[in-house]
Amino acid sequence: MSTTDDEPRVLAMRRGASLKVCMASVALALLANAAVCAADQPTGLVRVAAAMPRRQYPVADLPLTGTFQARVLSNVAFQTSGRVTRRNVEVGQHVNAGDILALLDPTELQADLVSAEAALNSANAQMTEAQKNFDRQQSLLSSGSAMRRNRPLWFSSSRRRWTPSPRPCRCR
């Protein structure tokens, strides 16, 4: 083999070797640059994920303190007292005149009614007895069986009967 025949082959080998060295040096330079860039970056990177917004409600058992004040203050008076057994409206609900707001326990009212009826029956019985006594006296006077007194009779509620008046009557 002659040197002239080997010369193109040697030149090709040298070119390939120099190409490999060149590529290796470029790769080494890129790696060095990447190392320098990585050193400039902060080490505590945070991973972030995107999410769609949605409405969330607070926890039902959230303990809070504060003071409530009504917007409009209404004084309400009741005709009778008693225990409320049912409430037909809620706080803040709109009501109209004549709406039933609440129902009371009727037992106390029924006891008061029974007592009032008993007092009425007693007063009616006293009135009936007084009317009978008056009619009897009228019939006795008209028949002449009884004498007319100088003092008129008055019904005494403490004695529950007709009694003579403390002042004498001025009859003509």
C-alpha positions as CSV (number, residue, x, y, z in Angstrom):
1,M,0.0,0.0,0.0
2,S,1.3,3.3,-0.9
3,T,1.0,6.5,1.0
4,T,-0.8,8.1,-1.8
5,D,-3.5,5.5,-1.8
6,D,-4.0,5.8,2.0
7,E,-4.1,9.5,2.1
8,P,-7.8,10.0,1.3
9,R,-8.7,7.4,3.9
10,V,-6.6,9.0,6.6
11,L,-8.1,12.4,5.8
12,A,-11.6,11.0,6.1
13,M,-10.7,9.4,9.4
14,R,-9.3,12.6,10.7
15,R,-12.4,14.5,9.5
16,G,-14.7,12.0,11.3
17,A,-12.6,12.2,14.5
18,S,-12.6,16.0,14.4
19,L,-16.4,15.9,13.8
20,K,-16.9,13.6,16.8
21,V,-14.7,15.9,18.9
22,C,-16.7,18.9,17.8
23,M,-20.0,17.3,18.6
24,A,-18.8,16.2,22.0
25,S,-17.6,19.7,22.8
26,V,-21.0,21.2,21.7
27,A,-22.8,18.6,23.9
28,L,-20.5,19.4,26.8
29,A,-21.2,23.1,26.3
30,L,-25.0,22.5,26.3
31,L,-24.7,20.5,29.5
32,A,-22.7,23.1,31.2
33,N,-25.2,25.8,30.1
34,A,-28.1,23.7,31.5
35,A,-26.3,23.3,34.8
36,V,-25.8,27.1,35.1
37,C,-29.5,27.7,34.2
38,A,-30.6,25.1,36.8
39,A,-28.6,26.9,39.5
40,D,-30.3,30.2,38.8
41,Q,-33.8,28.7,39.3
42,P,-35.3,28.5,42.8
43,T,-35.2,25.0,44.3
44,G,-38.7,25.0,45.9
45,L,-40.9,24.7,42.8
46,V,-44.6,24.4,43.5
47,R,-46.8,22.4,41.3
48,V,-50.0,24.3,40.3
49,A,-53.2,22.8,38.9
50,A,-56.0,24.8,37.3
51,A,-59.6,24.2,38.5
52,M,-63.1,25.4,37.4
53,P,-64.7,27.8,39.8
54,R,-67.8,26.5,41.7
55,R,-70.1,27.7,44.4
56,Q,-69.5,26.3,47.9
57,Y,-71.6,26.9,51.0
58,P,-70.2,27.3,54.5
59,V,-70.4,24.5,57.0
60,A,-73.9,24.1,58.7
61,D,-72.5,23.9,62.2
62,L,-70.5,27.1,62.1
63,P,-70.6,28.7,65.6
64,L,-71.2,32.5,65.4
65,T,-72.0,35.2,67.9
66,G,-73.7,38.5,67.3
67,T,-76.9,40.6,67.7
68,F,-80.0,40.7,65.5
69,Q,-82.1,43.8,65.2
70,A,-85.5,44.0,63.4
71,R,-85.9,46.4,60.5
72,V,-89.4,47.3,61.7
73,L,-90.5,47.0,65.3
74,S,-94.2,46.4,65.9
75,N,-96.0,46.5,69.2
76,V,-98.5,43.7,69.4
77,A,-101.2,43.3,72.0
78,F,-103.3,40.2,72.7
79,Q,-106.8,40.0,74.1
80,T,-106.0,37.0,76.2
81,S,-103.0,35.2,77.6
82,G,-102.1,31.6,77.2
83,R,-99.5,29.1,75.8
84,V,-98.8,29.1,72.1
85,T,-99.5,25.7,70.6
86,R,-98.9,26.4,66.9
87,R,-97.3,29.2,65.0
88,N,-98.6,29.8,61.5
89,V,-96.0,32.3,60.2
90,E,-92.2,32.5,60.3
91,V,-90.1,35.4,61.4
92,G,-89.8,37.9,58.5
93,Q,-92.8,36.5,56.6
94,H,-95.3,39.0,55.1
95,V,-98.8,38.9,56.7
96,N,-102.0,40.6,56.0
97,A,-104.7,42.0,58.3
98,G,-106.8,39.2,59.7
99,D,-104.3,36.4,59.2
100,I,-104.1,33.9,62.1
101,L,-100.5,34.2,63.4
102,A,-100.6,31.7,66.2
103,L,-103.0,29.4,68.1
104,L,-103.3,29.3,71.9
105,D,-103.9,26.3,74.1
106,P,-107.7,26.3,74.7
107,T,-107.7,24.4,78.1
108,E,-107.2,27.6,80.3
109,L,-109.8,29.5,78.2
110,Q,-112.3,26.6,78.4
111,A,-111.9,26.5,82.2
112,D,-112.5,30.3,82.4
113,L,-115.6,29.8,80.2
114,V,-117.0,27.1,82.4
115,S,-116.4,29.3,85.5
116,A,-118.2,32.3,83.8
117,E,-121.1,30.1,82.8
118,A,-121.5,28.9,86.4
119,A,-121.5,32.5,87.6
120,L,-124.1,33.4,85.0
121,N,-126.3,30.5,86.0
122,S,-126.0,31.5,89.7
123,A,-126.9,35.1,88.9
124,N,-129.9,33.9,86.8
125,A,-131.1,31.7,89.7
126,Q,-130.9,34.7,92.1
127,M,-132.8,36.9,89.7
128,T,-135.5,34.2,89.2
129,E,-135.9,33.9,93.0
130,A,-136.0,37.7,93.5
131,Q,-138.6,38.0,90.7
132,K,-140.8,35.3,92.4
133,N,-140.5,37.1,95.7
134,F,-141.5,40.3,94.1
135,D,-144.5,38.8,92.3
136,R,-145.6,37.2,95.6
137,Q,-145.4,40.5,97.4
138,Q,-147.3,42.2,94.7
139,S,-150.1,39.6,94.8
140,L,-150.3,39.8,98.6
141,L,-150.5,43.6,98.5
142,S,-153.2,43.6,95.9
143,S,-155.3,41.1,97.8
144,G,-154.8,43.1,101.1
145,S,-153.1,40.2,102.9
146,A,-150.0,42.2,103.5
147,M,-149.4,45.7,104.8
148,R,-147.5,48.4,103.0
149,R,-144.4,49.4,104.7
150,N,-143.1,52.9,104.9
151,R,-139.7,51.9,103.6
152,P,-139.2,50.3,100.2
153,L,-137.5,47.0,99.8
154,W,-134.0,46.8,98.4
155,F,-132.3,43.7,97.2
156,S,-129.1,43.2,99.4
157,S,-126.4,41.4,97.5
158,S,-124.5,40.6,100.7
159,R,-127.6,38.9,102.3
160,R,-129.0,37.8,99.0
161,R,-132.5,38.8,99.8
162,W,-134.9,41.8,99.8
163,T,-134.4,44.0,102.8
164,P,-136.0,47.2,103.9
165,S,-134.3,50.5,103.0
166,P,-132.5,52.2,105.8
167,R,-134.4,55.5,105.0
168,P,-138.1,55.8,105.4
169,C,-140.2,56.4,102.2
170,R,-142.0,59.7,101.8
171,C,-145.3,58.4,100.4
172,R,-148.2,60.8,99.7
